[in-house]
Amino acid sequence: MSTNLILGCATIAASLAVQCAVVAILLRVLIRLERKGIIRPTFAGISSLLMLVLIIILAGNLLQMTLWAGLFVLCGEFHDFPVAFYHSAVNFTTLGYGDVVMSQGKRLLGALEAANGVMMFGLTTSLLYTVLSALVRRAWESRTSQKVASAEAPAC
């Protein structure tokens, strides 16, 4: 059990590093886009940006599932990587179908992966909220400043 706990915690640490790197890169890209004035507070602009953020975060989550699947194969739990990846995705998302199960000696790894997935989806949710909140605030400020400017314009 202690070996599984160590392996699981090390994999969680690697997963956290992956997701932190993905989020850091994503934030850096968003800041650059903002500075260049590329992000527009329009329906299409906000929708496109949110889709981009979701795809990048999903890629980070899929990479983490791949790490876990690799661990399962290395531990000899699964011999077929696609089966290991499927099982990993079921664990990571806490779906828990139960159609593919790990041996009793390695089940702790599945529970640790589920805890990892919950943390990552929490991070994803908070990041999406932050991005959406900033976009809504920016759109509101843009509309408010336009209304003030039109109200102050002299009548002809």
N, C-alpha and C positions, 0 to 999 in steps of 0.2 A: 504493500500500500504506500509506503513512504517513497518508493521509486516512482510510482504513478503520480503522487502529489508533486514531487520535484519536477518530473517531465511536464505535467500539466501546468504548473506555475511558470515554468520556463517558456512554454508555448504561449501562455497568456501574455507574458512579458514581450515576446516577439510579436504577438498580434497587436498589442498596444503600441509598440514601436511602429509597426506598419501603419496603423490607423492614424497615429499622431503625425507621421510623415505625410500621409495623404491629406490630412486636414491642413497641415502647415503649407503644403504646396498649393492646395486649393485656395486658402486665404491669400497667399501671395499673388496668385493669378487674379483673384477678385479685386485686390487692392490695385493692381496694375490696370485692370480694365476700368476701374472707377477713376483712376487718375487720368487715363486717356479719354475719358468721357464716352466710353463705348456702351456702358450700361445705361439703358434708357428706361424711364419709369412708365413704360407702355405695357399693355397687355401682352403683346408679343415679346417684348424685351424681358419682362419679369418671368413669363412662362419659359422662355428659352434658357434663361439663367438658372431657374430652379431645376429644369431638366438636366442641364449640364452638371449642377451640383449633385443631383441624385445619381447620375450615371457614374460620376467619379467616386462618390462614397460607396456605391454598390460595388464598384471594381475593388475598392479597398476591402470590403467585406468578403468578396469572393476570394481575394488573395489570402485572407485569414482562414477561410474554410479550406483552402488548398494546403495551408501550413498544417492544419489539424489532420487533414486526410493523409498527408505525408507522414505525420507522426504515427497514425494508425497503421500504415503500411510498414513503416520501420519497426514498429513494435510486433509485427507479425499478426496483427489482429485481422487484417484483410490482405489478400494477395492480389486483388484486382483494384487498381486505383479508382476507376469510375464508381465502384461500389463503396470504397472508402470515402470518396468525395460526396456521394449521395448521403451516406450516413452522417458525414460531417455537416452537410447543409441542414439535415433534419435536426441535429443537435444544436447547431449554432442559432437556428431560428426558433429553438425550443418547441418545434412542432411535435416531435416525439412520436412518429408513426408506430414504431416498434416492430416493423416488418423486417428490419435488419438490426440485430442486437450484437453488442460486444460481449466477449466472455466475461464471466463474473470477476476475474482478476483485473480487468481493465475498465470496468464500468465507471470508475471514478473519473477517468479521462473524459467520458461523455458528459458527465455532470459539470466538470470544470469548463468544457467547451460551451455548454449552455450558459453558464455564468458569464463567460467571455462574450457570448453573443448578446446577452441582455445589456451588458455594459456598452457594447459597440452600437447597438440600436438606440440606446439612450444618448450616446454622443451624437449619433446621426440626427436624432430628433432635435436636440438642442442646437446643433449647427444649422439645421434647416430653419428653425424658429428665428435664430439670430439673423440669418440672411434675409428671410422674408420680412422680419421686423425692420431691418435697415432699408429694404426696398420700399416698404409701405411708408416709412417715415420720409424717405427721399421724395416719393411721389406726392405726399401730402405737402411737404415744404415747397415743392415746385409749383403745385397748384395754388397754394396760399400766396406765394410771391407773385404769381401771374395775376391773381385777383386784385392784390394790393396795387400792382403796377397799373392795371387797367382802371382801377378806381381813382388813382391819382392823376391819370392822363387828363389834360384839359379838353373840355368839350368843344367841338367845332361848330 
